[in-house]
Amino acid sequence: MIWFLRIIFAGVLITMLCVTTWATSYMPFWRTPESVVTHPWFIATLFDTYFGFLTYWLWLAYRESSWLARIVWLIAILALGNIAMSAYMLWVVWRLPANAGMRQVLLRPDAA
């Protein structure tokens, strides 16, 4: 299972880096047209995305014991989104043995 998670989250990270690089080369983020930024579905999607980021971060904050790590990961997630989230998951699963179970992935290291 751990190898599967490693492959999945590496794929997410690589894909997000590629698509972000492509999109930025096509049009820098700060030049997004006003008609897009003010569109109701764009705004609703941003709320949905950031509430998803917050939900993920709450699990991460449960799993991490250091407030510094919690704050750094919160900033990274809010700034980089799924790039940071997949990087965190890779950091978690690469520190586990290949025969680890989901309990060790999801729970605090001292609780697993």
C-alpha positions as a Markdown table, in Angstrom:
| # | Residue | x | y | z |
|---|---|---|---|---|
| 1 | Met | 0.0 | 0.0 | 0.0 |
| 2 | Ile | 2.8 | 2.4 | 0.8 |
| 3 | Trp | 4.4 | 2.0 | -2.6 |
| 4 | Phe | 1.0 | 2.8 | -4.2 |
| 5 | Leu | 0.7 | 6.0 | -2.2 |
| 6 | Arg | 4.3 | 7.0 | -3.1 |
| 7 | Ile | 3.5 | 6.5 | -6.8 |
| 8 | Ile | 0.1 | 8.4 | -6.6 |
| 9 | Phe | 1.4 | 11.4 | -4.7 |
| 10 | Ala | 4.6 | 11.6 | -6.8 |
| 11 | Gly | 2.3 | 11.6 | -9.8 |
| 12 | Val | 0.2 | 14.4 | -8.3 |
| 13 | Leu | 3.2 | 16.4 | -7.4 |
| 14 | Ile | 4.8 | 16.0 | -10.9 |
| 15 | Thr | 1.5 | 16.7 | -12.7 |
| 16 | Met | 0.8 | 19.8 | -10.6 |
| 17 | Leu | 4.3 | 21.2 | -11.2 |
| 18 | Cys | 4.0 | 20.6 | -14.9 |
| 19 | Val | 0.5 | 22.1 | -15.3 |
| 20 | Thr | 1.4 | 25.0 | -13.1 |
| 21 | Thr | 4.5 | 25.7 | -15.2 |
| 22 | Trp | 2.6 | 25.4 | -18.4 |
| 23 | Ala | -0.2 | 27.7 | -17.2 |
| 24 | Thr | 2.3 | 30.3 | -15.9 |
| 25 | Ser | 4.2 | 30.2 | -19.2 |
| 26 | Tyr | 0.9 | 30.8 | -21.1 |
| 27 | Met | -0.4 | 33.5 | -18.7 |
| 28 | Pro | 1.1 | 34.6 | -15.4 |
| 29 | Phe | -1.3 | 34.2 | -12.5 |
| 30 | Trp | -1.4 | 37.9 | -11.7 |
| 31 | Arg | -2.6 | 38.6 | -15.3 |
| 32 | Thr | -5.8 | 36.6 | -14.9 |
| 33 | Pro | -8.6 | 38.5 | -16.6 |
| 34 | Glu | -11.0 | 40.4 | -14.3 |
| 35 | Ser | -13.9 | 38.7 | -16.0 |
| 36 | Val | -12.5 | 35.4 | -14.7 |
| 37 | Val | -11.6 | 36.5 | -11.2 |
| 38 | Thr | -15.0 | 38.1 | -10.6 |
| 39 | His | -17.1 | 35.2 | -12.1 |
| 40 | Pro | -19.4 | 33.7 | -9.4 |
| 41 | Trp | -18.2 | 30.1 | -10.2 |
| 42 | Phe | -14.6 | 31.1 | -9.9 |
| 43 | Ile | -15.3 | 32.6 | -6.5 |
| 44 | Ala | -17.3 | 29.5 | -5.4 |
| 45 | Thr | -14.5 | 27.3 | -6.6 |
| 46 | Leu | -11.9 | 29.2 | -4.6 |
| 47 | Phe | -14.1 | 28.9 | -1.5 |
| 48 | Asp | -14.4 | 25.2 | -2.1 |
| 49 | Thr | -10.7 | 24.7 | -2.7 |
| 50 | Tyr | -9.6 | 26.7 | 0.3 |
| 51 | Phe | -12.1 | 24.9 | 2.6 |
| 52 | Gly | -10.6 | 21.6 | 1.2 |
| 53 | Phe | -7.1 | 22.9 | 2.0 |
| 54 | Leu | -8.3 | 23.8 | 5.6 |
| 55 | Thr | -9.8 | 20.4 | 6.1 |
| 56 | Tyr | -6.6 | 18.7 | 4.9 |
| 57 | Trp | -4.5 | 21.0 | 7.1 |
| 58 | Leu | -6.6 | 20.1 | 10.2 |
| 59 | Trp | -5.7 | 16.5 | 9.7 |
| 60 | Leu | -2.0 | 17.5 | 9.2 |
| 61 | Ala | -2.2 | 19.6 | 12.4 |
| 62 | Tyr | -3.5 | 16.6 | 14.3 |
| 63 | Arg | -0.7 | 14.5 | 12.9 |
| 64 | Glu | 2.1 | 16.9 | 13.5 |
| 65 | Ser | 3.2 | 17.7 | 17.1 |
| 66 | Ser | 5.2 | 20.9 | 16.5 |
| 67 | Trp | 3.4 | 24.2 | 16.1 |
| 68 | Leu | 6.2 | 25.4 | 13.9 |
| 69 | Ala | 5.6 | 22.5 | 11.5 |
| 70 | Arg | 1.9 | 23.2 | 11.6 |
| 71 | Ile | 2.3 | 26.8 | 10.7 |
| 72 | Val | 4.9 | 26.2 | 8.0 |
| 73 | Trp | 2.6 | 23.6 | 6.4 |
| 74 | Leu | -0.4 | 25.8 | 6.6 |
| 75 | Ile | 1.4 | 28.6 | 4.8 |
| 76 | Ala | 2.7 | 26.2 | 2.2 |
| 77 | Ile | -0.7 | 24.7 | 1.6 |
| 78 | Leu | -2.4 | 28.1 | 1.3 |
| 79 | Ala | 0.3 | 29.3 | -1.1 |
| 80 | Leu | 0.9 | 26.1 | -3.1 |
| 81 | Gly | -2.2 | 24.0 | -2.7 |
| 82 | Asn | -1.9 | 20.4 | -3.9 |
| 83 | Ile | 1.8 | 20.9 | -4.6 |
| 84 | Ala | 2.4 | 21.3 | -0.9 |
| 85 | Met | -0.2 | 18.7 | 0.0 |
| 86 | Ser | 1.3 | 16.0 | -2.2 |
| 87 | Ala | 4.8 | 17.0 | -0.9 |
| 88 | Tyr | 3.6 | 16.5 | 2.7 |
| 89 | Met | 2.2 | 13.1 | 1.8 |
| 90 | Leu | 5.4 | 12.0 | 0.1 |
| 91 | Trp | 7.3 | 13.2 | 3.2 |
| 92 | Val | 5.0 | 11.0 | 5.4 |
| 93 | Val | 5.0 | 7.9 | 3.2 |
| 94 | Trp | 8.8 | 7.9 | 2.4 |
| 95 | Arg | 9.5 | 7.9 | 6.2 |
| 96 | Leu | 7.4 | 4.7 | 6.7 |
| 97 | Pro | 8.5 | 1.2 | 5.9 |
| 98 | Ala | 7.2 | -0.4 | 2.7 |
| 99 | Asn | 5.0 | -2.7 | 4.8 |
| 100 | Ala | 3.3 | 0.0 | 6.8 |
| 101 | Gly | -0.4 | 0.2 | 7.0 |
| 102 | Met | -2.9 | 3.0 | 6.6 |
| 103 | Arg | -3.0 | 3.4 | 10.4 |
| 104 | Gln | 0.6 | 4.6 | 10.3 |
| 105 | Val | -0.1 | 7.0 | 7.5 |
| 106 | Leu | -3.2 | 8.6 | 9.0 |
| 107 | Leu | -2.5 | 8.6 | 12.7 |
| 108 | Arg | 0.1 | 10.5 | 14.7 |
| 109 | Pro | 3.5 | 8.6 | 14.7 |
| 110 | Asp | 3.2 | 8.1 | 18.5 |
| 111 | Ala | -0.4 | 6.7 | 18.1 |
| 112 | Ala | 0.3 | 4.3 | 15.3 |
